Amino acid sequence: MSPVRKRTASIQLDPPKIISNGWWSIYDSIAATGVALIKFGGLFHKKLGRAVAGRKGGVNRWNIEFADTRPAILIHAASRGEFESIIPLIDGLVKQNKCRIAVSYSSPSVEKTVQDFPGLWTSGYLPFDQMGEQLRFLSRLNPALILVAKHDIWPNMIRAATALRIPYILINANFHSGTRRGLPFVKRFNRQFFGLIREIWTISDDDAARISPIFDRSDDLHVVGDTRYDRTISRAVVAREKFAPLKVALGIGPVIVAGSTWPPEEQIVIPAFASFHNQNPTAKLVIAPHELGQASLERCNKAILENGLKLKLFSNWQGEPLTDEVLYIDRMGVLADIYSVGWAAVVGGGFGVGVHSVLEPAAHGLPVAYGPNHHVSHEAGLLMKSGGGSLLTDAASLSALWQSWIETPATYHLAVEAASEVVSSNSGATNRLMKRLEPYLRQK
């Protein structure tokens, strides 16, 4: 479909006050070099190439239809995970019908999901972070407010919003304990553009404390919570019904779900499960590698066969009872819901740059094990403190943990309650966000 290029009202500036100093000159040079490198890399990397193609033409690629009198809100979600987390907020705004909602994104992983999402006014790729591109983009959309989820922060977007007098708010904001924003040289530049942000709404007190040295306006720094909890809870309810037939097909269990795994987790989980299965013959393992493809399938199947187990592909399951010990998930987009069939979970990424989402299994009441690099995940820390999470170290200790739960059900139920409590006690952020947005929607 070709873009609809009907004009919306332009923002009138008198004149635009564009902040410029040595720091911004350095950043503009870095940004120009970065854009050139990204475009070059897109020639050789399929996913990156899609992202480059999506940004070509900037805002002119957006389908912007005639604007009614309601104010517009631009919500930026970098990728699928960030967008999933703000769905409760978008649903709430759509239901209120007080504003038009535009969604921008950076990754091809979320493109189709956003395009198919009901109730949006318009959507598209966020242009490259160059001042001219951002000014044209924001002038064309003319939003009354910009909301950015998590931490996909682009300095020139903030700078352009400031020039156009558009409030910019960071929501669901988290700053993990390993953040480098506080390093001396980095901190000085971060203070340049963080100071232009209207408000920051963090997910926890710890996150607020970590960012306060950079964003020192305490009156504009608030702990609001994370809408991901609300999204995870609502999705879990649907998933239990959706995958009830699979739960029946897996038998009486117990069922271990290993999600978003990489080789380090698989080298622990598969032999741990083999040992556990020897003591519990009805046990099943559901494994969903982070990167699907022939290489991961062959890697997992080899380890499974070496441990005396058999594998069945999820795509080959037609509803019959599953007799093979391992079910391999070879389909994208179902992992979050597959946890609904589980008894316990293992989540990958903790031996790499950081553990993947532990919220989905916790929402289903599954105790979760994960590797040591979990500092980037606030909820992983909460699970560890509460007893709903445990550290993944080796196959013997993992198998022993599962067996202890079989032999002492009371300890298992305590872990289940702890995991569930982490999710339920952190819900409600959507309503708090909606209340904080009311003054901004009344201003225009």
Contacts in CASP RR format, 6 or more apart in sequence:
PFRMAT RR
TARGET T0000
AUTHOR 0000-0000-0000
METHOD contacts of the structure
MODEL  1
MSPVRKRTASIQLDPPKIISNGWWSIYDSIAATGVALIKFGGLFHKKLGR
AVAGRKGGVNRWNIEFADTRPAILIHAASRGEFESIIPLIDGLVKQNKCR
IAVSYSSPSVEKTVQDFPGLWTSGYLPFDQMGEQLRFLSRLNPALILVAK
HDIWPNMIRAATALRIPYILINANFHSGTRRGLPFVKRFNRQFFGLIREI
WTISDDDAARISPIFDRSDDLHVVGDTRYDRTISRAVVAREKFAPLKVAL
GIGPVIVAGSTWPPEEQIVIPAFASFHNQNPTAKLVIAPHELGQASLERC
NKAILENGLKLKLFSNWQGEPLTDEVLYIDRMGVLADIYSVGWAAVVGGG
FGVGVHSVLEPAAHGLPVAYGPNHHVSHEAGLLMKSGGGSLLTDAASLSA
LWQSWIETPATYHLAVEAASEVVSSNSGATNRLMKRLEPYLRQK
1 63 0 8 1.000
3 60 0 8 1.000
3 61 0 8 1.000
3 62 0 8 1.000
3 63 0 8 1.000
3 64 0 8 1.000
4 63 0 8 1.000
4 64 0 8 1.000
4 65 0 8 1.000
5 60 0 8 1.000
5 64 0 8 1.000
6 64 0 8 1.000
6 65 0 8 1.000
6 66 0 8 1.000
8 64 0 8 1.000
8 67 0 8 1.000
8 140 0 8 1.000
8 141 0 8 1.000
8 142 0 8 1.000
9 67 0 8 1.000
9 142 0 8 1.000
10 139 0 8 1.000
10 140 0 8 1.000
10 142 0 8 1.000
11 138 0 8 1.000
11 139 0 8 1.000
11 142 0 8 1.000
11 164 0 8 1.000
11 165 0 8 1.000
11 166 0 8 1.000
13 163 0 8 1.000
13 164 0 8 1.000
13 165 0 8 1.000
16 135 0 8 1.000
16 163 0 8 1.000
16 164 0 8 1.000
17 162 0 8 1.000
17 163 0 8 1.000
18 131 0 8 1.000
18 159 0 8 1.000
18 163 0 8 1.000
19 159 0 8 1.000
19 162 0 8 1.000
19 163 0 8 1.000
19 196 0 8 1.000
21 192 0 8 1.000
23 188 0 8 1.000
23 189 0 8 1.000
23 192 0 8 1.000
24 155 0 8 1.000
24 159 0 8 1.000
24 192 0 8 1.000
26 189 0 8 1.000
27 155 0 8 1.000
27 156 0 8 1.000
27 189 0 8 1.000
28 130 0 8 1.000
28 131 0 8 1.000
28 156 0 8 1.000
31 128 0 8 1.000
31 129 0 8 1.000
31 130 0 8 1.000
31 156 0 8 1.000
32 130 0 8 1.000
35 128 0 8 1.000
35 129 0 8 1.000
35 130 0 8 1.000
38 48 0 8 1.000
38 51 0 8 1.000
38 52 0 8 1.000
38 128 0 8 1.000
39 52 0 8 1.000
41 48 0 8 1.000
41 49 0 8 1.000
41 52 0 8 1.000
42 48 0 8 1.000
42 49 0 8 1.000
42 51 0 8 1.000
42 52 0 8 1.000
43 49 0 8 1.000
47 107 0 8 1.000
47 108 0 8 1.000
47 109 0 8 1.000
50 108 0 8 1.000
50 111 0 8 1.000
51 106 0 8 1.000
51 107 0 8 1.000
51 108 0 8 1.000
51 125 0 8 1.000
54 61 0 8 1.000
54 124 0 8 1.000
54 125 0 8 1.000
55 61 0 8 1.000
55 125 0 8 1.000
55 126 0 8 1.000
55 127 0 8 1.000
55 128 0 8 1.000
57 127 0 8 1.000
58 125 0 8 1.000
58 127 0 8 1.000
58 128 0 8 1.000
58 133 0 8 1.000
58 136 0 8 1.000
58 137 0 8 1.000
59 127 0 8 1.000
59 136 0 8 1.000
59 137 0 8 1.000
59 140 0 8 1.000
59 141 0 8 1.000
61 124 0 8 1.000
61 125 0 8 1.000
62 122 0 8 1.000
62 123 0 8 1.000
62 124 0 8 1.000
62 140 0 8 1.000
62 141 0 8 1.000
63 122 0 8 1.000
64 122 0 8 1.000
64 140 0 8 1.000
64 141 0 8 1.000
65 121 0 8 1.000
65 122 0 8 1.000
67 100 0 8 1.000
67 121 0 8 1.000
67 142 0 8 1.000
68 100 0 8 1.000
70 97 0 8 1.000
70 98 0 8 1.000
70 99 0 8 1.000
70 100 0 8 1.000
71 98 0 8 1.000
71 99 0 8 1.000
71 100 0 8 1.000
71 143 0 8 1.000
71 144 0 8 1.000
71 145 0 8 1.000
71 441 0 8 1.000
71 443 0 8 1.000
71 444 0 8 1.000
72 99 0 8 1.000
72 100 0 8 1.000
72 101 0 8 1.000
72 102 0 8 1.000
72 121 0 8 1.000
72 141 0 8 1.000
72 142 0 8 1.000
72 143 0 8 1.000
72 144 0 8 1.000
73 93 0 8 1.000
73 99 0 8 1.000
73 100 0 8 1.000
73 101 0 8 1.000
73 102 0 8 1.000
73 143 0 8 1.000
73 144 0 8 1.000
73 145 0 8 1.000
73 146 0 8 1.000
73 147 0 8 1.000
73 437 0 8 1.000
73 441 0 8 1.000
74 102 0 8 1.000
74 103 0 8 1.000
74 104 0 8 1.000
74 138 0 8 1.000
74 141 0 8 1.000
74 143 0 8 1.000
74 145 0 8 1.000
74 146 0 8 1.000
74 147 0 8 1.000
75 86 0 8 1.000
75 89 0 8 1.000
75 90 0 8 1.000
75 101 0 8 1.000
75 102 0 8 1.000
75 103 0 8 1.000
75 104 0 8 1.000
75 146 0 8 1.000
75 147 0 8 1.000
75 148 0 8 1.000
75 149 0 8 1.000
76 103 0 8 1.000
76 104 0 8 1.000
76 105 0 8 1.000
76 126 0 8 1.000
76 146 0 8 1.000
76 147 0 8 1.000
76 148 0 8 1.000
76 149 0 8 1.000
76 152 0 8 1.000
76 157 0 8 1.000
77 83 0 8 1.000
77 85 0 8 1.000
77 86 0 8 1.000
77 103 0 8 1.000
77 104 0 8 1.000
77 105 0 8 1.000
77 110 0 8 1.000
77 114 0 8 1.000
77 149 0 8 1.000
77 150 0 8 1.000
77 152 0 8 1.000
78 105 0 8 1.000
78 106 0 8 1.000
78 107 0 8 1.000
78 149 0 8 1.000
78 150 0 8 1.000
78 152 0 8 1.000
79 105 0 8 1.000
79 106 0 8 1.000
79 107 0 8 1.000
79 109 0 8 1.000
79 110 0 8 1.000
80 107 0 8 1.000
80 109 0 8 1.000
80 110 0 8 1.000
80 113 0 8 1.000
81 110 0 8 1.000
81 357 0 8 1.000
82 110 0 8 1.000
82 149 0 8 1.000
82 150 0 8 1.000
82 152 0 8 1.000
82 172 0 8 1.000
83 103 0 8 1.000
83 105 0 8 1.000
83 110 0 8 1.000
83 113 0 8 1.000
83 114 0 8 1.000
83 149 0 8 1.000
84 228 0 8 1.000
84 231 0 8 1.000
85 149 0 8 1.000
85 150 0 8 1.000
85 172 0 8 1.000
85 226 0 8 1.000
85 227 0 8 1.000
85 228 0 8 1.000
85 231 0 8 1.000
86 147 0 8 1.000
86 149 0 8 1.000
86 171 0 8 1.000
86 172 0 8 1.000
86 227 0 8 1.000
86 231 0 8 1.000
87 227 0 8 1.000
87 231 0 8 1.000
88 227 0 8 1.000
88 230 0 8 1.000
88 231 0 8 1.000
88 234 0 8 1.000
88 430 0 8 1.000
89 171 0 8 1.000
89 227 0 8 1.000
89 430 0 8 1.000
89 433 0 8 1.000
89 434 0 8 1.000
90 101 0 8 1.000
90 103 0 8 1.000
90 117 0 8 1.000
90 120 0 8 1.000
92 430 0 8 1.000
92 434 0 8 1.000
93 99 0 8 1.000
93 101 0 8 1.000
93 434 0 8 1.000
93 437 0 8 1.000
94 101 0 8 1.000
94 118 0 8 1.000
94 119 0 8 1.000
96 434 0 8 1.000
98 441 0 8 1.000
99 144 0 8 1.000
99 441 0 8 1.000
100 121 0 8 1.000
101 119 0 8 1.000
101 120 0 8 1.000
101 121 0 8 1.000
102 120 0 8 1.000
102 121 0 8 1.000
102 122 0 8 1.000
102 123 0 8 1.000
102 141 0 8 1.000
102 143 0 8 1.000
103 114 0 8 1.000
103 117 0 8 1.000
103 120 0 8 1.000
103 122 0 8 1.000
103 123 0 8 1.000
103 124 0 8 1.000
104 123 0 8 1.000
104 124 0 8 1.000
104 125 0 8 1.000
104 126 0 8 1.000
105 111 0 8 1.000
105 114 0 8 1.000
105 123 0 8 1.000
105 124 0 8 1.000
105 125 0 8 1.000
105 126 0 8 1.000
106 125 0 8 1.000
106 126 0 8 1.000
106 152 0 8 1.000
111 124 0 8 1.000
111 125 0 8 1.000
114 120 0 8 1.000
114 123 0 8 1.000
114 124 0 8 1.000
115 123 0 8 1.000
117 123 0 8 1.000
122 141 0 8 1.000
126 137 0 8 1.000
126 154 0 8 1.000
126 157 0 8 1.000
127 133 0 8 1.000
127 134 0 8 1.000
127 136 0 8 1.000
127 137 0 8 1.000
129 154 0 8 1.000
129 155 0 8 1.000
129 156 0 8 1.000
129 157 0 8 1.000
130 156 0 8 1.000
131 156 0 8 1.000
131 159 0 8 1.000
131 160 0 8 1.000
132 156 0 8 1.000
132 160 0 8 1.000
133 156 0 8 1.000
134 154 0 8 1.000
134 156 0 8 1.000
134 157 0 8 1.000
134 159 0 8 1.000
134 160 0 8 1.000
134 161 0 8 1.000
135 160 0 8 1.000
135 163 0 8 1.000
135 164 0 8 1.000
137 160 0 8 1.000
138 146 0 8 1.000
138 157 0 8 1.000
138 160 0 8 1.000
138 161 0 8 1.000
138 164 0 8 1.000
138 166 0 8 1.000
139 164 0 8 1.000
143 166 0 8 1.000
144 166 0 8 1.000
144 167 0 8 1.000
144 440 0 8 1.000
144 441 0 8 1.000
144 443 0 8 1.000
144 444 0 8 1.000
145 166 0 8 1.000
145 167 0 8 1.000
145 169 0 8 1.000
145 437 0 8 1.000
145 440 0 8 1.000
145 441 0 8 1.000
146 157 0 8 1.000
146 161 0 8 1.000
146 166 0 8 1.000
146 167 0 8 1.000
146 168 0 8 1.000
146 169 0 8 1.000
147 169 0 8 1.000
147 171 0 8 1.000
148 168 0 8 1.000
148 169 0 8 1.000
148 170 0 8 1.000
148 171 0 8 1.000
149 171 0 8 1.000
149 172 0 8 1.000
150 172 0 8 1.000
150 173 0 8 1.000
150 174 0 8 1.000
151 170 0 8 1.000
151 173 0 8 1.000
151 174 0 8 1.000
151 175 0 8 1.000
153 170 0 8 1.000
153 193 0 8 1.000
155 192 0 8 1.000
155 193 0 8 1.000
157 168 0 8 1.000
158 168 0 8 1.000
158 193 0 8 1.000
158 196 0 8 1.000
158 197 0 8 1.000
159 193 0 8 1.000
159 196 0 8 1.000
161 167 0 8 1.000
161 168 0 8 1.000
161 196 0 8 1.000
162 168 0 8 1.000
162 196 0 8 1.000
167 198 0 8 1.000
167 199 0 8 1.000
167 440 0 8 1.000
168 196 0 8 1.000
168 197 0 8 1.000
168 198 0 8 1.000
169 197 0 8 1.000
169 198 0 8 1.000
169 199 0 8 1.000
169 200 0 8 1.000
169 201 0 8 1.000
170 197 0 8 1.000
170 199 0 8 1.000
170 200 0 8 1.000
170 201 0 8 1.000
171 201 0 8 1.000
171 224 0 8 1.000
171 227 0 8 1.000
171 433 0 8 1.000
172 201 0 8 1.000
172 203 0 8 1.000
172 225 0 8 1.000
172 226 0 8 1.000
172 227 0 8 1.000
172 228 0 8 1.000
172 429 0 8 1.000
173 200 0 8 1.000
173 201 0 8 1.000
173 202 0 8 1.000
173 203 0 8 1.000
173 207 0 8 1.000
173 211 0 8 1.000
174 202 0 8 1.000
174 203 0 8 1.000
174 204 0 8 1.000
174 207 0 8 1.000
174 226 0 8 1.000
174 378 0 8 1.000
175 181 0 8 1.000
175 202 0 8 1.000
175 207 0 8 1.000
175 210 0 8 1.000
175 211 0 8 1.000
176 210 0 8 1.000
176 375 0 8 1.000
176 376 0 8 1.000
176 377 0 8 1.000
176 378 0 8 1.000
177 206 0 8 1.000
177 210 0 8 1.000
177 375 0 8 1.000
178 375 0 8 1.000
178 376 0 8 1.000
179 210 0 8 1.000
180 186 0 8 1.000
181 187 0 8 1.000
181 190 0 8 1.000
181 211 0 8 1.000
181 214 0 8 1.000
182 190 0 8 1.000
182 213 0 8 1.000
182 214 0 8 1.000
187 213 0 8 1.000
187 214 0 8 1.000
190 214 0 8 1.000
191 214 0 8 1.000
194 200 0 8 1.000
194 211 0 8 1.000
194 214 0 8 1.000
194 215 0 8 1.000
195 215 0 8 1.000
195 217 0 8 1.000
197 215 0 8 1.000
197 220 0 8 1.000
198 220 0 8 1.000
199 220 0 8 1.000
199 221 0 8 1.000
199 222 0 8 1.000
200 208 0 8 1.000
200 211 0 8 1.000
200 215 0 8 1.000
200 220 0 8 1.000
200 221 0 8 1.000
200 222 0 8 1.000
201 222 0 8 1.000
201 223 0 8 1.000
201 224 0 8 1.000
201 225 0 8 1.000
201 433 0 8 1.000
201 436 0 8 1.000
202 208 0 8 1.000
202 211 0 8 1.000
202 221 0 8 1.000
202 222 0 8 1.000
202 223 0 8 1.000
202 224 0 8 1.000
202 225 0 8 1.000
203 223 0 8 1.000
203 224 0 8 1.000
203 225 0 8 1.000
203 226 0 8 1.000
203 378 0 8 1.000
203 429 0 8 1.000
204 223 0 8 1.000
204 225 0 8 1.000
204 378 0 8 1.000
205 223 0 8 1.000
206 378 0 8 1.000
207 223 0 8 1.000
207 378 0 8 1.000
208 221 0 8 1.000
208 222 0 8 1.000
208 223 0 8 1.000
211 221 0 8 1.000
212 218 0 8 1.000
212 221 0 8 1.000
215 221 0 8 1.000
222 436 0 8 1.000
224 429 0 8 1.000
224 432 0 8 1.000
224 433 0 8 1.000
224 436 0 8 1.000
225 426 0 8 1.000
225 428 0 8 1.000
225 429 0 8 1.000
225 432 0 8 1.000
226 378 0 8 1.000
226 426 0 8 1.000
226 429 0 8 1.000
227 429 0 8 1.000
227 430 0 8 1.000
227 433 0 8 1.000
228 359 0 8 1.000
229 359 0 8 1.000
229 423 0 8 1.000
229 426 0 8 1.000
229 427 0 8 1.000
229 428 0 8 1.000
229 429 0 8 1.000
230 427 0 8 1.000
230 428 0 8 1.000
230 429 0 8 1.000
230 430 0 8 1.000
232 336 0 8 1.000
232 359 0 8 1.000
232 360 0 8 1.000
232 362 0 8 1.000
232 363 0 8 1.000
232 423 0 8 1.000
233 363 0 8 1.000
233 423 0 8 1.000
233 424 0 8 1.000
233 427 0 8 1.000
235 336 0 8 1.000
235 337 0 8 1.000
235 360 0 8 1.000
235 363 0 8 1.000
236 339 0 8 1.000
236 340 0 8 1.000
236 360 0 8 1.000
236 363 0 8 1.000
236 364 0 8 1.000
238 337 0 8 1.000
239 336 0 8 1.000
239 337 0 8 1.000
239 338 0 8 1.000
239 339 0 8 1.000
239 340 0 8 1.000
239 364 0 8 1.000
240 340 0 8 1.000
240 364 0 8 1.000
242 337 0 8 1.000
242 340 0 8 1.000
243 337 0 8 1.000
243 338 0 8 1.000
243 340 0 8 1.000
243 341 0 8 1.000
245 319 0 8 1.000
246 317 0 8 1.000
246 319 0 8 1.000
246 338 0 8 1.000
246 341 0 8 1.000
247 255 0 8 1.000
247 340 0 8 1.000
247 341 0 8 1.000
247 342 0 8 1.000
249 317 0 8 1.000
249 319 0 8 1.000
249 320 0 8 1.000
249 321 0 8 1.000
249 322 0 8 1.000
250 284 0 8 1.000
250 286 0 8 1.000
250 322 0 8 1.000
250 327 0 8 1.000
250 341 0 8 1.000
251 282 0 8 1.000
251 284 0 8 1.000
251 321 0 8 1.000
251 322 0 8 1.000
252 282 0 8 1.000
253 280 0 8 1.000
253 282 0 8 1.000
253 283 0 8 1.000
253 284 0 8 1.000
253 343 0 8 1.000
254 280 0 8 1.000
254 282 0 8 1.000
254 283 0 8 1.000
254 284 0 8 1.000
254 342 0 8 1.000
254 343 0 8 1.000
254 344 0 8 1.000
254 402 0 8 1.000
254 406 0 8 1.000
255 283 0 8 1.000
255 284 0 8 1.000
255 285 0 8 1.000
255 286 0 8 1.000
255 341 0 8 1.000
255 342 0 8 1.000
255 343 0 8 1.000
256 269 0 8 1.000
256 273 0 8 1.000
256 276 0 8 1.000
256 283 0 8 1.000
256 284 0 8 1.000
256 285 0 8 1.000
256 286 0 8 1.000
256 342 0 8 1.000
256 343 0 8 1.000
256 344 0 8 1.000
256 345 0 8 1.000
256 346 0 8 1.000
256 402 0 8 1.000
257 286 0 8 1.000
257 287 0 8 1.000
257 288 0 8 1.000
257 338 0 8 1.000
257 339 0 8 1.000
257 341 0 8 1.000
257 342 0 8 1.000
257 344 0 8 1.000
257 345 0 8 1.000
257 346 0 8 1.000
257 361 0 8 1.000
257 366 0 8 1.000
258 265 0 8 1.000
258 266 0 8 1.000
258 269 0 8 1.000
258 285 0 8 1.000
258 286 0 8 1.000
258 287 0 8 1.000
258 288 0 8 1.000
258 345 0 8 1.000
258 346 0 8 1.000
258 347 0 8 1.000
258 348 0 8 1.000
259 287 0 8 1.000
259 288 0 8 1.000
259 289 0 8 1.000
259 290 0 8 1.000
259 335 0 8 1.000
259 345 0 8 1.000
259 346 0 8 1.000
259 347 0 8 1.000
259 348 0 8 1.000
259 356 0 8 1.000
260 288 0 8 1.000
260 289 0 8 1.000
260 290 0 8 1.000
260 335 0 8 1.000
260 347 0 8 1.000
260 348 0 8 1.000
260 349 0 8 1.000
260 356 0 8 1.000
260 357 0 8 1.000
261 269 0 8 1.000
261 287 0 8 1.000
261 288 0 8 1.000
261 289 0 8 1.000
261 290 0 8 1.000
261 346 0 8 1.000
261 348 0 8 1.000
261 349 0 8 1.000
262 289 0 8 1.000
262 290 0 8 1.000
262 291 0 8 1.000
262 348 0 8 1.000
262 349 0 8 1.000
262 351 0 8 1.000
262 352 0 8 1.000
263 299 0 8 1.000
264 349 0 8 1.000
264 350 0 8 1.000
264 351 0 8 1.000
264 352 0 8 1.000
265 346 0 8 1.000
265 348 0 8 1.000
265 349 0 8 1.000
265 350 0 8 1.000
265 351 0 8 1.000
265 371 0 8 1.000
265 392 0 8 1.000
266 287 0 8 1.000
266 289 0 8 1.000
266 299 0 8 1.000
266 300 0 8 1.000
266 303 0 8 1.000
267 303 0 8 1.000
267 395 0 8 1.000
268 346 0 8 1.000
268 392 0 8 1.000
268 393 0 8 1.000
268 394 0 8 1.000
268 395 0 8 1.000
268 398 0 8 1.000
269 285 0 8 1.000
269 287 0 8 1.000
269 346 0 8 1.000
269 395 0 8 1.000
269 398 0 8 1.000
270 285 0 8 1.000
270 287 0 8 1.000
270 300 0 8 1.000
270 303 0 8 1.000
270 304 0 8 1.000
270 307 0 8 1.000
270 309 0 8 1.000
271 303 0 8 1.000
271 307 0 8 1.000
271 395 0 8 1.000
271 399 0 8 1.000
272 395 0 8 1.000
272 396 0 8 1.000
272 398 0 8 1.000
272 399 0 8 1.000
272 402 0 8 1.000
273 283 0 8 1.000
273 285 0 8 1.000
273 307 0 8 1.000
273 309 0 8 1.000
273 325 0 8 1.000
273 326 0 8 1.000
273 399 0 8 1.000
274 307 0 8 1.000
274 308 0 8 1.000
274 309 0 8 1.000
275 395 0 8 1.000
275 396 0 8 1.000
275 399 0 8 1.000
276 283 0 8 1.000
276 399 0 8 1.000
276 402 0 8 1.000
276 403 0 8 1.000
277 283 0 8 1.000
277 285 0 8 1.000
277 309 0 8 1.000
277 325 0 8 1.000
279 403 0 8 1.000
279 406 0 8 1.000
280 403 0 8 1.000
280 406 0 8 1.000
283 325 0 8 1.000
284 322 0 8 1.000
284 325 0 8 1.000
284 326 0 8 1.000
284 327 0 8 1.000
285 309 0 8 1.000
285 325 0 8 1.000
285 326 0 8 1.000
285 327 0 8 1.000
286 326 0 8 1.000
286 327 0 8 1.000
286 329 0 8 1.000
286 338 0 8 1.000
286 341 0 8 1.000
286 342 0 8 1.000
287 300 0 8 1.000
287 326 0 8 1.000
287 327 0 8 1.000
287 328 0 8 1.000
287 329 0 8 1.000
288 328 0 8 1.000
288 329 0 8 1.000
288 334 0 8 1.000
288 335 0 8 1.000
288 338 0 8 1.000
289 296 0 8 1.000
289 300 0 8 1.000
290 348 0 8 1.000
290 349 0 8 1.000
290 356 0 8 1.000
292 330 0 8 1.000
292 331 0 8 1.000
292 332 0 8 1.000
293 330 0 8 1.000
297 328 0 8 1.000
297 330 0 8 1.000
300 311 0 8 1.000
300 326 0 8 1.000
300 328 0 8 1.000
301 311 0 8 1.000
301 328 0 8 1.000
304 310 0 8 1.000
304 311 0 8 1.000
304 325 0 8 1.000
304 326 0 8 1.000
305 311 0 8 1.000
309 324 0 8 1.000
309 325 0 8 1.000
309 326 0 8 1.000
310 324 0 8 1.000
310 325 0 8 1.000
310 326 0 8 1.000
311 324 0 8 1.000
311 326 0 8 1.000
311 327 0 8 1.000
311 328 0 8 1.000
312 322 0 8 1.000
312 324 0 8 1.000
312 326 0 8 1.000
312 327 0 8 1.000
312 328 0 8 1.000
313 328 0 8 1.000
313 330 0 8 1.000
314 327 0 8 1.000
314 328 0 8 1.000
314 329 0 8 1.000
314 330 0 8 1.000
314 331 0 8 1.000
314 334 0 8 1.000
315 330 0 8 1.000
315 331 0 8 1.000
317 327 0 8 1.000
329 335 0 8 1.000
329 338 0 8 1.000
335 360 0 8 1.000
336 357 0 8 1.000
336 360 0 8 1.000
339 345 0 8 1.000
339 360 0 8 1.000
339 361 0 8 1.000
339 363 0 8 1.000
339 364 0 8 1.000
339 366 0 8 1.000
340 364 0 8 1.000
342 361 0 8 1.000
342 364 0 8 1.000
342 366 0 8 1.000
343 366 0 8 1.000
344 366 0 8 1.000
344 367 0 8 1.000
344 368 0 8 1.000
344 369 0 8 1.000
344 402 0 8 1.000
344 405 0 8 1.000
345 358 0 8 1.000
345 361 0 8 1.000
345 366 0 8 1.000
345 367 0 8 1.000
345 368 0 8 1.000
345 369 0 8 1.000
346 368 0 8 1.000
346 369 0 8 1.000
346 370 0 8 1.000
346 392 0 8 1.000
346 398 0 8 1.000
347 355 0 8 1.000
347 356 0 8 1.000
347 357 0 8 1.000
347 358 0 8 1.000
347 361 0 8 1.000
347 368 0 8 1.000
347 369 0 8 1.000
347 370 0 8 1.000
348 355 0 8 1.000
348 356 0 8 1.000
348 370 0 8 1.000
348 371 0 8 1.000
349 355 0 8 1.000
349 356 0 8 1.000
349 370 0 8 1.000
349 371 0 8 1.000
349 373 0 8 1.000
350 356 0 8 1.000
350 370 0 8 1.000
350 371 0 8 1.000
350 372 0 8 1.000
350 373 0 8 1.000
350 374 0 8 1.000
350 392 0 8 1.000
351 371 0 8 1.000
351 372 0 8 1.000
351 373 0 8 1.000
352 373 0 8 1.000
353 373 0 8 1.000
353 376 0 8 1.000
354 373 0 8 1.000
354 374 0 8 1.000
354 375 0 8 1.000
354 376 0 8 1.000
354 377 0 8 1.000
355 370 0 8 1.000
355 371 0 8 1.000
355 373 0 8 1.000
355 374 0 8 1.000
355 376 0 8 1.000
355 377 0 8 1.000
355 380 0 8 1.000
357 377 0 8 1.000
358 368 0 8 1.000
358 370 0 8 1.000
358 377 0 8 1.000
358 379 0 8 1.000
358 380 0 8 1.000
358 383 0 8 1.000
358 389 0 8 1.000
359 379 0 8 1.000
359 423 0 8 1.000
361 368 0 8 1.000
361 419 0 8 1.000
362 368 0 8 1.000
362 379 0 8 1.000
362 383 0 8 1.000
362 388 0 8 1.000
362 419 0 8 1.000
362 420 0 8 1.000
362 422 0 8 1.000
362 423 0 8 1.000
363 420 0 8 1.000
363 423 0 8 1.000
365 416 0 8 1.000
365 419 0 8 1.000
365 420 0 8 1.000
365 423 0 8 1.000
366 416 0 8 1.000
366 419 0 8 1.000
367 387 0 8 1.000
367 388 0 8 1.000
367 389 0 8 1.000
367 390 0 8 1.000
367 405 0 8 1.000
367 412 0 8 1.000
367 415 0 8 1.000
367 416 0 8 1.000
367 418 0 8 1.000
367 419 0 8 1.000
368 380 0 8 1.000
368 383 0 8 1.000
368 388 0 8 1.000
368 389 0 8 1.000
368 390 0 8 1.000
368 419 0 8 1.000
369 389 0 8 1.000
369 390 0 8 1.000
369 391 0 8 1.000
369 392 0 8 1.000
369 398 0 8 1.000
369 401 0 8 1.000
370 380 0 8 1.000
370 389 0 8 1.000
370 391 0 8 1.000
370 392 0 8 1.000
371 391 0 8 1.000
371 392 0 8 1.000
371 393 0 8 1.000
372 391 0 8 1.000
372 392 0 8 1.000
374 380 0 8 1.000
374 381 0 8 1.000
374 384 0 8 1.000
379 422 0 8 1.000
379 426 0 8 1.000
380 389 0 8 1.000
382 422 0 8 1.000
382 426 0 8 1.000
383 389 0 8 1.000
383 418 0 8 1.000
383 419 0 8 1.000
383 422 0 8 1.000
384 390 0 8 1.000
384 391 0 8 1.000
386 418 0 8 1.000
386 419 0 8 1.000
386 421 0 8 1.000
386 422 0 8 1.000
387 414 0 8 1.000
387 415 0 8 1.000
387 418 0 8 1.000
387 419 0 8 1.000
388 415 0 8 1.000
388 416 0 8 1.000
388 418 0 8 1.000
388 419 0 8 1.000
388 422 0 8 1.000
389 415 0 8 1.000
389 418 0 8 1.000
389 419 0 8 1.000
390 401 0 8 1.000
390 415 0 8 1.000
392 398 0 8 1.000
404 411 0 8 1.000
405 411 0 8 1.000
405 412 0 8 1.000
405 415 0 8 1.000
406 412 0 8 1.000
END
